[in-house]
Amino acid sequence: MKTMSVDDSLYSALEAASDRSGRSIQELVNEAIVSWLAEAAMDEAEHAAIEDVRVEAAEPGGVEFESFFDDLLGGAKLIAAVSG
């Protein structure tokens, strides 16, 4: 276990949340950190996937991102206009 400093106003909010939930401040902080780390890891994975798509689009025969979605949206508008 490690010790860390927290702003007084943040600690007051943690105390209030702890009182409302019946959970300890340590539980709340640990849960928040785990959630934040999971979200940060997901963001890194998403950025890596986006970069993979950019590299693929730059390869011969690849399609530019904006062009792909412009064509896709244009087709969707056409389908909506025909069916509507």
Protein Blocks (a to p, Z undefined) as FASTA:
>chain_A
ZZddddfklmmmmmmmmmmnopafklmmmmmmmmmmmmmmmmmmmmmmmmmmmmmmmpgh
iacfklmmmmmmmmmmmmmmmmZZ
